[in-house]
Amino acid sequence: MIQRLVFAAALVAGLSAGIASAGERDMVARGARIARHACAPCHAIGATGESPKAEAPRFRELGRKYPVESLEEALAEGVVVGHPGMPQVKMTAREIEAFIAWLKTIQTP
């Protein structure tokens, strides 16, 4: 429950930080649903909190290592090894666009 509240707060903060159109808001919301469904069992997907699996990076910090857009190709081809025990993840072009749009909203400096 707390993780959902934190996630909702991060989403609202991201939306109010400059996502202008309804289309952009919808895309970010789709990306958030993808993250909740496919990633949250292992990764921290909110503005705070630790990843449920210690070896899984916190998504809000990915931008510190590299531009999050650089994940597009890996997601299209199917991420095979991100961290130990990670299942293969493959997304459609629309899912990748939504996921990256959402991911940009949660990055911390």
Biopython code that builds the backbone (N, CA, C, O; Angstrom):
import numpy as np
from Bio.PDB.StructureBuilder import StructureBuilder

atoms = [
    (1, "MET", "N", (0.828, -1.190, 0.000)),
    (1, "MET", "CA", (0.000, 0.000, 0.000)),
    (1, "MET", "C", (0.876, 1.258, 0.000)),
    (1, "MET", "O", (0.620, 2.196, -0.756)),
    (2, "ILE", "N", (1.896, 1.274, 0.839)),
    (2, "ILE", "CA", (2.772, 2.444, 0.916)),
    (2, "ILE", "C", (3.482, 2.643, -0.415)),
    (2, "ILE", "O", (3.617, 3.772, -0.886)),
    (3, "GLN", "N", (3.945, 1.532, -1.034)),
    (3, "GLN", "CA", (4.640, 1.660, -2.317)),
    (3, "GLN", "C", (3.709, 2.249, -3.363)),
    (3, "GLN", "O", (4.147, 3.056, -4.183)),
    (4, "ARG", "N", (2.437, 1.870, -3.356)),
    (4, "ARG", "CA", (1.481, 2.430, -4.313)),
    (4, "ARG", "C", (1.295, 3.922, -4.091)),
    (4, "ARG", "O", (1.214, 4.687, -5.052)),
    (5, "LEU", "N", (1.227, 4.344, -2.832)),
    (5, "LEU", "CA", (1.069, 5.764, -2.536)),
    (5, "LEU", "C", (2.287, 6.551, -2.986)),
    (5, "LEU", "O", (2.162, 7.635, -3.555)),
    (6, "VAL", "N", (3.468, 5.998, -2.726)),
    (6, "VAL", "CA", (4.704, 6.662, -3.141)),
    (6, "VAL", "C", (4.753, 6.746, -4.656)),
    (6, "VAL", "O", (5.120, 7.776, -5.222)),
    (7, "PHE", "N", (4.380, 5.655, -5.306)),
    (7, "PHE", "CA", (4.374, 5.636, -6.761)),
    (7, "PHE", "C", (3.400, 6.678, -7.304)),
    (7, "PHE", "O", (3.736, 7.412, -8.234)),
    (8, "ALA", "N", (2.207, 6.749, -6.737)),
    (8, "ALA", "CA", (1.208, 7.723, -7.185)),
    (8, "ALA", "C", (1.727, 9.143, -7.013)),
    (8, "ALA", "O", (1.527, 9.990, -7.883)),
    (9, "ALA", "N", (2.392, 9.405, -5.894)),
    (9, "ALA", "CA", (2.942, 10.736, -5.654)),
    (9, "ALA", "C", (4.017, 11.060, -6.690)),
    (9, "ALA", "O", (4.082, 12.184, -7.189)),
    (10, "ALA", "N", (4.855, 10.085, -7.011)),
    (10, "ALA", "CA", (5.902, 10.304, -8.020)),
    (10, "ALA", "C", (5.284, 10.563, -9.380)),
    (10, "ALA", "O", (5.759, 11.419, -10.126)),
    (11, "LEU", "N", (4.236, 9.835, -9.707)),
    (11, "LEU", "CA", (3.567, 10.025, -10.981)),
    (11, "LEU", "C", (2.952, 11.416, -11.067)),
    (11, "LEU", "O", (3.092, 12.095, -12.085)),
    (12, "VAL", "N", (2.281, 11.838, -10.020)),
    (12, "VAL", "CA", (1.665, 13.172, -10.000)),
    (12, "VAL", "C", (2.739, 14.243, -10.112)),
    (12, "VAL", "O", (2.572, 15.218, -10.845)),
    (13, "ALA", "N", (3.835, 14.070, -9.392)),
    (13, "ALA", "CA", (4.928, 15.044, -9.456)),
    (13, "ALA", "C", (5.481, 15.130, -10.873)),
    (13, "ALA", "O", (5.735, 16.220, -11.385)),
    (14, "GLY", "N", (5.664, 13.976, -11.497)),
    (14, "GLY", "CA", (6.160, 13.954, -12.867)),
    (14, "GLY", "C", (5.190, 14.605, -13.820)),
    (14, "GLY", "O", (5.597, 15.348, -14.712)),
    (15, "LEU", "N", (3.920, 14.337, -13.644)),
    (15, "LEU", "CA", (2.917, 14.918, -14.524)),
    (15, "LEU", "C", (2.849, 16.421, -14.382)),
    (15, "LEU", "O", (2.705, 17.132, -15.376)),
    (16, "SER", "N", (2.949, 16.912, -13.173)),
    (16, "SER", "CA", (2.856, 18.349, -12.963)),
    (16, "SER", "C", (4.147, 19.065, -13.332)),
    (16, "SER", "O", (4.181, 20.294, -13.380)),
    (17, "ALA", "N", (5.198, 18.316, -13.592)),
    (17, "ALA", "CA", (6.488, 18.922, -13.916)),
    (17, "ALA", "C", (6.656, 19.211, -15.399)),
    (17, "ALA", "O", (7.779, 19.409, -15.863)),
    (18, "GLY", "N", (5.575, 19.238, -16.142)),
    (18, "GLY", "CA", (5.712, 19.677, -17.515)),
    (18, "GLY", "C", (5.129, 18.759, -18.574)),
    (18, "GLY", "O", (5.309, 19.028, -19.762)),
    (19, "ILE", "N", (4.458, 17.717, -18.211)),
    (19, "ILE", "CA", (3.810, 16.892, -19.218)),
    (19, "ILE", "C", (2.518, 17.595, -19.567)),
    (19, "ILE", "O", (1.596, 17.668, -18.755)),
    (20, "ALA", "N", (2.460, 18.110, -20.783)),
    (20, "ALA", "CA", (1.398, 19.046, -21.132)),
    (20, "ALA", "C", (0.127, 18.386, -21.644)),
    (20, "ALA", "O", (-0.956, 18.666, -21.128)),
    (21, "SER", "N", (0.226, 17.535, -22.624)),
    (21, "SER", "CA", (-0.976, 17.064, -23.298)),
    (21, "SER", "C", (-1.572, 15.831, -22.629)),
    (21, "SER", "O", (-0.900, 15.109, -21.893)),
    (22, "ALA", "N", (-2.845, 15.617, -22.906)),
    (22, "ALA", "CA", (-3.527, 14.422, -22.397)),
    (22, "ALA", "C", (-2.869, 13.168, -22.966)),
    (22, "ALA", "O", (-2.768, 12.151, -22.280)),
    (23, "GLY", "N", (-2.421, 13.242, -24.216)),
    (23, "GLY", "CA", (-1.733, 12.110, -24.828)),
    (23, "GLY", "C", (-0.464, 11.748, -24.089)),
    (23, "GLY", "O", (-0.174, 10.570, -23.879)),
    (24, "GLU", "N", (0.290, 12.754, -23.697)),
    (24, "GLU", "CA", (1.521, 12.507, -22.930)),
    (24, "GLU", "C", (1.192, 11.922, -21.561)),
    (24, "GLU", "O", (1.872, 11.008, -21.093)),
    (25, "ARG", "N", (0.152, 12.447, -20.918)),
    (25, "ARG", "CA", (-0.244, 11.916, -19.611)),
    (25, "ARG", "C", (-0.681, 10.459, -19.733)),
    (25, "ARG", "O", (-0.348, 9.632, -18.884)),
    (26, "ASP", "N", (-1.423, 10.150, -20.787)),
    (26, "ASP", "CA", (-1.855, 8.775, -21.009)),
    (26, "ASP", "C", (-0.661, 7.855, -21.243)),
    (26, "ASP", "O", (-0.625, 6.733, -20.738)),
    (27, "MET", "N", (0.310, 8.333, -22.009)),
    (27, "MET", "CA", (1.498, 7.531, -22.284)),
    (27, "MET", "C", (2.263, 7.242, -20.993)),
    (27, "MET", "O", (2.676, 6.109, -20.746)),
    (28, "VAL", "N", (2.446, 8.269, -20.182)),
    (28, "VAL", "CA", (3.147, 8.084, -18.911)),
    (28, "VAL", "C", (2.373, 7.113, -18.014)),
    (28, "VAL", "O", (2.975, 6.269, -17.352)),
    (29, "ALA", "N", (1.064, 7.229, -17.991)),
    (29, "ALA", "CA", (0.242, 6.310, -17.189)),
    (29, "ALA", "C", (0.387, 4.877, -17.690)),
    (29, "ALA", "O", (0.438, 3.946, -16.886)),
    (30, "ARG", "N", (0.455, 4.686, -19.023)),
    (30, "ARG", "CA", (0.679, 3.333, -19.574)),
    (30, "ARG", "C", (2.033, 2.814, -19.145)),
    (30, "ARG", "O", (2.163, 1.651, -18.764)),
    (31, "GLY", "N", (3.046, 3.667, -19.205)),
    (31, "GLY", "CA", (4.380, 3.260, -18.774)),
    (31, "GLY", "C", (4.414, 2.877, -17.312)),
    (31, "GLY", "O", (5.097, 1.927, -16.929)),
    (32, "ALA", "N", (3.678, 3.613, -16.493)),
    (32, "ALA", "CA", (3.609, 3.306, -15.064)),
    (32, "ALA", "C", (2.948, 1.946, -14.841)),
    (32, "ALA", "O", (3.382, 1.178, -13.983)),
    (33, "ARG", "N", (1.903, 1.650, -15.609)),
    (33, "ARG", "CA", (1.241, 0.340, -15.483)),
    (33, "ARG", "C", (2.190, -0.785, -15.876)),
    (33, "ARG", "O", (2.210, -1.834, -15.233)),
    (34, "ILE", "N", (2.971, -0.572, -16.920)),
    (34, "ILE", "CA", (3.945, -1.577, -17.336)),
    (34, "ILE", "C", (4.947, -1.819, -16.210)),
    (34, "ILE", "O", (5.246, -2.965, -15.871)),
    (35, "ALA", "N", (5.459, -0.744, -15.639)),
    (35, "ALA", "CA", (6.439, -0.868, -14.557)),
    (35, "ALA", "C", (5.844, -1.592, -13.354)),
    (35, "ALA", "O", (6.483, -2.463, -12.765)),
    (36, "ARG", "N", (4.616, -1.226, -12.995)),
    (36, "ARG", "CA", (3.958, -1.875, -11.855)),
    (36, "ARG", "C", (3.792, -3.366, -12.093)),
    (36, "ARG", "O", (4.051, -4.182, -11.208)),
    (37, "HIS", "N", (3.363, -3.709, -13.281)),
    (37, "HIS", "CA", (3.068, -5.105, -13.591)),
    (37, "HIS", "C", (4.338, -5.935, -13.794)),
    (37, "HIS", "O", (4.476, -7.018, -13.226)),
    (38, "ALA", "N", (5.260, -5.420, -14.604)),
    (38, "ALA", "CA", (6.408, -6.218, -15.023)),
    (38, "ALA", "C", (7.658, -6.040, -14.173)),
    (38, "ALA", "O", (8.510, -6.928, -14.138)),
    (39, "CYS", "N", (7.780, -4.913, -13.490)),
    (39, "CYS", "CA", (9.057, -4.579, -12.856)),
    (39, "CYS", "C", (9.012, -4.470, -11.332)),
    (39, "CYS", "O", (9.989, -4.790, -10.655)),
    (40, "ALA", "N", (7.879, -4.020, -10.794)),
    (40, "ALA", "CA", (7.781, -3.754, -9.354)),
    (40, "ALA", "C", (8.029, -4.964, -8.457)),
    (40, "ALA", "O", (8.443, -4.778, -7.313)),
    (41, "PRO", "N", (7.799, -6.193, -8.916)),
    (41, "PRO", "CA", (8.111, -7.319, -8.024)),
    (41, "PRO", "C", (9.591, -7.371, -7.619)),
    (41, "PRO", "O", (9.933, -7.943, -6.584)),
    (42, "CYS", "N", (10.462, -6.775, -8.434)),
    (42, "CYS", "CA", (11.897, -6.806, -8.126)),
    (42, "CYS", "C", (12.512, -5.423, -7.919)),
    (42, "CYS", "O", (13.410, -5.259, -7.093)),
    (43, "HIS", "N", (12.026, -4.427, -8.671)),
    (43, "HIS", "CA", (12.639, -3.095, -8.682)),
    (43, "HIS", "C", (11.835, -2.078, -7.885)),
    (43, "HIS", "O", (10.608, -2.153, -7.819)),
    (44, "ALA", "N", (12.545, -1.124, -7.277)),
    (44, "ALA", "CA", (11.892, 0.052, -6.701)),
    (44, "ALA", "C", (11.485, 0.924, -7.879)),
    (44, "ALA", "O", (12.333, 1.362, -8.656)),
    (45, "ILE", "N", (10.181, 1.175, -8.011)),
    (45, "ILE", "CA", (9.705, 1.965, -9.147)),
    (45, "ILE", "C", (9.181, 3.328, -8.718)),
    (45, "ILE", "O", (8.684, 4.087, -9.551)),
    (46, "GLY", "N", (9.281, 3.646, -7.453)),
    (46, "GLY", "CA", (8.773, 4.908, -6.947)),
    (46, "GLY", "C", (9.874, 5.903, -6.629)),
    (46, "GLY", "O", (11.055, 5.652, -6.871)),
    (47, "ALA", "N", (9.463, 7.029, -6.086)),
    (47, "ALA", "CA", (10.386, 8.109, -5.745)),
    (47, "ALA", "C", (11.245, 7.780, -4.526)),
    (47, "ALA", "O", (12.294, 8.390, -4.321)),
    (48, "THR", "N", (10.805, 6.826, -3.723)),
    (48, "THR", "CA", (11.553, 6.410, -2.537)),
    (48, "THR", "C", (11.455, 4.895, -2.418)),
    (48, "THR", "O", (10.744, 4.240, -3.180)),
    (49, "GLY", "N", (12.164, 4.370, -1.474)),
    (49, "GLY", "CA", (12.074, 2.951, -1.168)),
    (49, "GLY", "C", (13.150, 2.128, -1.851)),
    (49, "GLY", "O", (13.782, 2.551, -2.820)),
    (50, "GLU", "N", (13.328, 0.945, -1.310)),
    (50, "GLU", "CA", (14.326, 0.023, -1.817)),
    (50, "GLU", "C", (13.665, -0.999, -2.738)),
    (50, "GLU", "O", (12.461, -1.241, -2.657)),
    (51, "SER", "N", (14.467, -1.587, -3.608)),
    (51, "SER", "CA", (13.977, -2.641, -4.480)),
    (51, "SER", "C", (13.675, -3.881, -3.651)),
    (51, "SER", "O", (14.440, -4.213, -2.745)),
    (52, "PRO", "N", (12.569, -4.579, -3.942)),
    (52, "PRO", "CA", (12.269, -5.819, -3.233)),
    (52, "PRO", "C", (13.402, -6.844, -3.334)),
    (52, "PRO", "O", (13.620, -7.621, -2.405)),
    (53, "LYS", "N", (14.114, -6.846, -4.449)),
    (53, "LYS", "CA", (15.297, -7.703, -4.605)),
    (53, "LYS", "C", (16.515, -6.792, -4.591)),
    (53, "LYS", "O", (16.639, -5.887, -5.416)),
    (54, "ALA", "N", (17.402, -7.039, -3.654)),
    (54, "ALA", "CA", (18.548, -6.151, -3.432)),
    (54, "ALA", "C", (19.394, -5.928, -4.680)),
    (54, "ALA", "O", (19.944, -4.843, -4.864)),
    (55, "GLU", "N", (19.506, -6.936, -5.538)),
    (55, "GLU", "CA", (20.347, -6.810, -6.728)),
    (55, "GLU", "C", (19.679, -6.028, -7.856)),
    (55, "GLU", "O", (20.327, -5.687, -8.845)),
    (56, "ALA", "N", (18.394, -5.745, -7.711)),
    (56, "ALA", "CA", (17.645, -5.027, -8.749)),
    (56, "ALA", "C", (17.791, -3.523, -8.547)),
    (56, "ALA", "O", (17.455, -3.013, -7.479)),
    (57, "PRO", "N", (18.287, -2.805, -9.554)),
    (57, "PRO", "CA", (18.474, -1.360, -9.382)),
    (57, "PRO", "C", (17.165, -0.609, -9.158)),
    (57, "PRO", "O", (16.107, -1.010, -9.643)),
    (58, "ARG", "N", (17.262, 0.485, -8.415)),
    (58, "ARG", "CA", (16.113, 1.390, -8.234)),
    (58, "ARG", "C", (15.963, 2.188, -9.520)),
    (58, "ARG", "O", (16.904, 2.844, -9.967)),
    (59, "PHE", "N", (14.787, 2.127, -10.105)),
    (59, "PHE", "CA", (14.571, 2.776, -11.399)),
    (59, "PHE", "C", (14.806, 4.275, -11.354)),
    (59, "PHE", "O", (15.248, 4.853, -12.348)),
    (60, "ARG", "N", (14.524, 4.919, -10.234)),
    (60, "ARG", "CA", (14.668, 6.374, -10.156)),
    (60, "ARG", "C", (16.122, 6.816, -10.288)),
    (60, "ARG", "O", (16.389, 8.000, -10.498)),
    (61, "GLU", "N", (17.071, 5.875, -10.167)),
    (61, "GLU", "CA", (18.495, 6.206, -10.228)),
    (61, "GLU", "C", (19.160, 5.785, -11.530)),
    (61, "GLU", "O", (20.358, 6.008, -11.701)),
    (62, "LEU", "N", (18.421, 5.186, -12.449)),
    (62, "LEU", "CA", (19.031, 4.718, -13.695)),
    (62, "LEU", "C", (19.660, 5.852, -14.487)),
    (62, "LEU", "O", (20.705, 5.663, -15.111)),
    (63, "GLY", "N", (19.042, 7.026, -14.472)),
    (63, "GLY", "CA", (19.556, 8.169, -15.215)),
    (63, "GLY", "C", (20.890, 8.683, -14.701)),
    (63, "GLY", "O", (21.545, 9.471, -15.384)),
    (64, "ARG", "N", (21.302, 8.264, -13.532)),
    (64, "ARG", "CA", (22.613, 8.668, -13.002)),
    (64, "ARG", "C", (23.735, 7.941, -13.737)),
    (64, "ARG", "O", (24.862, 8.432, -13.803)),
    (65, "LYS", "N", (23.418, 6.761, -14.290)),
    (65, "LYS", "CA", (24.442, 5.943, -14.932)),
    (65, "LYS", "C", (24.505, 6.160, -16.440)),
    (65, "LYS", "O", (25.579, 6.103, -17.038)),
    (66, "TYR", "N", (23.344, 6.409, -17.053)),
    (66, "TYR", "CA", (23.274, 6.578, -18.501)),
    (66, "TYR", "C", (21.917, 7.169, -18.856)),
    (66, "TYR", "O", (20.988, 7.124, -18.049)),
    (67, "PRO", "N", (21.796, 7.724, -20.061)),
    (67, "PRO", "CA", (20.491, 8.257, -20.464)),
    (67, "PRO", "C", (19.468, 7.125, -20.532)),
    (67, "PRO", "O", (19.742, 6.079, -21.121)),
    (68, "VAL", "N", (18.300, 7.323, -19.938)),
    (68, "VAL", "CA", (17.304, 6.253, -19.908)),
    (68, "VAL", "C", (16.845, 5.877, -21.317)),
    (68, "VAL", "O", (16.383, 4.756, -21.532)),
    (69, "GLU", "N", (16.962, 6.787, -22.271)),
    (69, "GLU", "CA", (16.605, 6.474, -23.652)),
    (69, "GLU", "C", (17.454, 5.337, -24.204)),
    (69, "GLU", "O", (17.040, 4.643, -25.133)),
    (70, "SER", "N", (18.646, 5.143, -23.632)),
    (70, "SER", "CA", (19.531, 4.088, -24.120)),
    (70, "SER", "C", (18.974, 2.690, -23.850)),
    (70, "SER", "O", (19.507, 1.702, -24.355)),
    (71, "LEU", "N", (17.911, 2.604, -23.063)),
    (71, "LEU", "CA", (17.279, 1.312, -22.795)),
    (71, "LEU", "C", (16.373, 0.859, -23.935)),
    (71, "LEU", "O", (15.982, -0.307, -23.982)),
    (72, "GLU", "N", (16.035, 1.755, -24.848)),
    (72, "GLU", "CA", (15.081, 1.434, -25.917)),
    (72, "GLU", "C", (15.479, 0.192, -26.699)),
    (72, "GLU", "O", (14.660, -0.708, -26.887)),
    (73, "GLU", "N", (16.705, 0.130, -27.151)),
    (73, "GLU", "CA", (17.143, -1.007, -27.959)),
    (73, "GLU", "C", (17.106, -2.312, -27.167)),
    (73, "GLU", "O", (16.644, -3.338, -27.668)),
    (74, "ALA", "N", (17.588, -2.267, -25.945)),
    (74, "ALA", "CA", (17.580, -3.479, -25.118)),
    (74, "ALA", "C", (16.163, -3.970, -24.875)),
    (74, "ALA", "O", (15.920, -5.176, -24.890)),
    (75, "LEU", "N", (15.232, -3.066, -24.654)),
    (75, "LEU", "CA", (13.845, -3.459, -24.418)),
    (75, "LEU", "C", (13.206, -4.024, -25.687)),
    (75, "LEU", "O", (12.374, -4.928, -25.613)),
    (76, "ALA", "N", (13.589, -3.499, -26.841)),
    (76, "ALA", "CA", (13.038, -3.990, -28.106)),
    (76, "ALA", "C", (13.583, -5.371, -28.446)),
    (76, "ALA", "O", (12.859, -6.225, -28.957)),
    (77, "GLU", "N", (14.860, -5.582, -28.159)),
    (77, "GLU", "CA", (15.483, -6.859, -28.489)),
    (77, "GLU", "C", (15.204, -7.918, -27.430)),
    (77, "GLU", "O", (15.278, -9.115, -27.708)),
    (78, "GLY", "N", (14.892, -7.488, -26.251)),
    (78, "GLY", "CA", (14.640, -8.406, -25.150)),
    (78, "GLY", "C", (15.793, -8.399, -24.173)),
    (78, "GLY", "O", (16.817, -9.040, -24.407)),
    (79, "VAL", "N", (15.633, -7.674, -23.075)),
    (79, "VAL", "CA", (16.664, -7.632, -22.048)),
    (79, "VAL", "C", (16.781, -9.037, -21.486)),
    (79, "VAL", "O", (15.816, -9.581, -20.951)),
    (80, "VAL", "N", (17.963, -9.621, -21.608)),
    (80, "VAL", "CA", (18.148, -10.988, -21.144)),
    (80, "VAL", "C", (18.792, -10.994, -19.771)),
    (80, "VAL", "O", (18.350, -11.728, -18.887)),
    (81, "VAL", "N", (19.822, -10.196, -19.575)),
    (81, "VAL", "CA", (20.504, -10.176, -18.290)),
    (81, "VAL", "C", (20.649, -8.734, -17.838)),
    (81, "VAL", "O", (21.495, -8.002, -18.351)),
    (82, "GLY", "N", (19.853, -8.334, -16.906)),
    (82, "GLY", "CA", (19.976, -7.018, -16.314)),
    (82, "GLY", "C", (20.657, -7.145, -14.970)),
    (82, "GLY", "O", (21.518, -6.342, -14.610)),
    (83, "HIS", "N", (20.262, -8.161, -14.239)),
    (83, "HIS", "CA", (20.838, -8.508, -12.947)),
    (83, "HIS", "C", (20.536, -9.982, -12.728)),
    (83, "HIS", "O", (19.676, -10.533, -13.414)),
    (84, "PRO", "N", (21.214, -10.635, -11.799)),
    (84, "PRO", "CA", (20.979, -12.071, -11.589)),
    (84, "PRO", "C", (19.509, -12.378, -11.320)),
    (84, "PRO", "O", (18.860, -11.711, -10.514)),
    (85, "GLY", "N", (18.999, -13.389, -12.002)),
    (85, "GLY", "CA", (17.630, -13.819, -11.782)),
    (85, "GLY", "C", (16.587, -13.031, -12.545)),
    (85, "GLY", "O", (15.394, -13.301, -12.404)),
    (86, "MET", "N", (17.001, -12.057, -13.356)),
    (86, "MET", "CA", (16.025, -11.243, -14.093)),
    (86, "MET", "C", (15.489, -12.030, -15.280)),
    (86, "MET", "O", (16.262, -12.588, -16.060)),
    (87, "PRO", "N", (14.162, -12.076, -15.421)),
    (87, "PRO", "CA", (13.593, -12.756, -16.584)),
    (87, "PRO", "C", (13.799, -11.919, -17.843)),
    (87, "PRO", "O", (14.051, -10.717, -17.761)),
    (88, "GLN", "N", (13.689, -12.563, -19.012)),
    (88, "GLN", "CA", (13.797, -11.816, -20.261)),
    (88, "GLN", "C", (12.609, -10.869, -20.374)),
    (88, "GLN", "O", (11.462, -11.259, -20.150)),
    (89, "VAL", "N", (12.900, -9.627, -20.722)),
    (89, "VAL", "CA", (11.863, -8.617, -20.890)),
    (89, "VAL", "C", (11.947, -8.094, -22.308)),
    (89, "VAL", "O", (12.996, -7.622, -22.748)),
    (90, "LYS", "N", (10.830, -8.181, -23.025)),
    (90, "LYS", "CA", (10.767, -7.656, -24.388)),
    (90, "LYS", "C", (9.474, -6.875, -24.519)),
    (90, "LYS", "O", (8.409, -7.353, -24.130)),
    (91, "MET", "N", (9.570, -5.665, -25.070)),
    (91, "MET", "CA", (8.410, -4.785, -25.208)),
    (91, "MET", "C", (8.200, -4.403, -26.654)),
    (91, "MET", "O", (9.126, -4.429, -27.464)),
    (92, "THR", "N", (6.963, -4.048, -26.965)),
    (92, "THR", "CA", (6.644, -3.507, -28.285)),
    (92, "THR", "C", (7.129, -2.062, -28.352)),
    (92, "THR", "O", (7.491, -1.469, -27.335)),
    (93, "ALA", "N", (7.130, -1.508, -29.550)),
    (93, "ALA", "CA", (7.558, -0.119, -29.720)),
    (93, "ALA", "C", (6.693, 0.831, -28.895)),
    (93, "ALA", "O", (7.218, 1.756, -28.275)),
    (94, "ARG", "N", (5.392, 0.619, -28.876)),
    (94, "ARG", "CA", (4.492, 1.484, -28.087)),
    (94, "ARG", "C", (4.740, 1.326, -26.597)),
    (94, "ARG", "O", (4.719, 2.311, -25.859)),
    (95, "GLU", "N", (4.976, 0.099, -26.146)),
    (95, "GLU", "CA", (5.271, -0.122, -24.727)),
    (95, "GLU", "C", (6.579, 0.548, -24.330)),
    (95, "GLU", "O", (6.678, 1.145, -23.258)),
    (96, "ILE", "N", (7.576, 0.449, -25.191)),
    (96, "ILE", "CA", (8.873, 1.087, -24.914)),
    (96, "ILE", "C", (8.714, 2.595, -24.818)),
    (96, "ILE", "O", (9.246, 3.221, -23.902)),
    (97, "GLU", "N", (7.992, 3.174, -25.752)),
    (97, "GLU", "CA", (7.773, 4.626, -25.737)),
    (97, "GLU", "C", (7.106, 5.051, -24.423)),
    (97, "GLU", "O", (7.515, 6.033, -23.804)),
    (98, "ALA", "N", (6.089, 4.315, -24.009)),
    (98, "ALA", "CA", (5.377, 4.635, -22.770)),
    (98, "ALA", "C", (6.276, 4.424, -21.555)),
    (98, "ALA", "O", (6.310, 5.261, -20.652)),
    (99, "PHE", "N", (6.998, 3.315, -21.531)),
    (99, "PHE", "CA", (7.860, 2.993, -20.398)),
    (99, "PHE", "C", (8.946, 4.047, -20.224)),
    (99, "PHE", "O", (9.198, 4.506, -19.110)),
    (100, "ILE", "N", (9.591, 4.433, -21.330)),
    (100, "ILE", "CA", (10.654, 5.446, -21.269)),
    (100, "ILE", "C", (10.071, 6.794, -20.856)),
    (100, "ILE", "O", (10.685, 7.510, -20.064)),
    (101, "ALA", "N", (8.899, 7.154, -21.378)),
    (101, "ALA", "CA", (8.260, 8.414, -20.981)),
    (101, "ALA", "C", (8.008, 8.428, -19.483)),
    (101, "ALA", "O", (8.277, 9.430, -18.819)),
    (102, "TRP", "N", (7.494, 7.328, -18.941)),
    (102, "TRP", "CA", (7.280, 7.235, -17.502)),
    (102, "TRP", "C", (8.598, 7.279, -16.748)),
    (102, "TRP", "O", (8.733, 8.008, -15.765)),
    (103, "LEU", "N", (9.573, 6.498, -17.207)),
    (103, "LEU", "CA", (10.859, 6.411, -16.520)),
    (103, "LEU", "C", (11.510, 7.785, -16.368)),
    (103, "LEU", "O", (12.138, 8.071, -15.349)),
    (104, "LYS", "N", (11.359, 8.621, -17.374)),
    (104, "LYS", "CA", (11.921, 9.979, -17.318)),
    (104, "LYS", "C", (11.285, 10.790, -16.173)),
    (104, "LYS", "O", (11.937, 11.661, -15.598)),
    (105, "THR", "N", (10.022, 10.507, -15.846)),
    (105, "THR", "CA", (9.339, 11.300, -14.823)),
    (105, "THR", "C", (9.802, 10.993, -13.417)),
    (105, "THR", "O", (9.555, 11.785, -12.507)),
    (106, "ILE", "N", (10.469, 9.865, -13.208)),
    (106, "ILE", "CA", (10.835, 9.501, -11.835)),
    (106, "ILE", "C", (12.319, 9.663, -11.532)),
    (106, "ILE", "O", (12.743, 9.401, -10.406)),
    (107, "GLN", "N", (13.113, 10.085, -12.498)),
    (107, "GLN", "CA", (14.559, 10.177, -12.286)),
    (107, "GLN", "C", (14.922, 11.215, -11.225)),
    (107, "GLN", "O", (14.331, 12.292, -11.155)),
    (108, "THR", "N", (15.905, 10.861, -10.406)),
    (108, "THR", "CA", (16.417, 11.778, -9.381)),
    (108, "THR", "C", (17.851, 12.150, -9.735)),
    (108, "THR", "O", (18.573, 11.361, -10.346)),
    (109, "PRO", "N", (18.257, 13.352, -9.350)),
    (109, "PRO", "CA", (19.630, 13.780, -9.678)),
    (109, "PRO", "C", (20.684, 12.982, -8.937)),
    (109, "PRO", "O", (21.878, 13.227, -9.109)),
]
sb = StructureBuilder()
sb.init_structure("model")
sb.init_model(0)
sb.init_chain("A")
sb.init_seg("    ")
for serial, (resi, resn, name, xyz) in enumerate(atoms, 1):
    if name == "N":
        sb.init_residue(resn, " ", resi, " ")
    sb.init_atom(name, np.array(xyz, "f"), 0.0, 1.0, " ", f" {name:<3s}", serial, name[0])
structure = sb.get_structure()
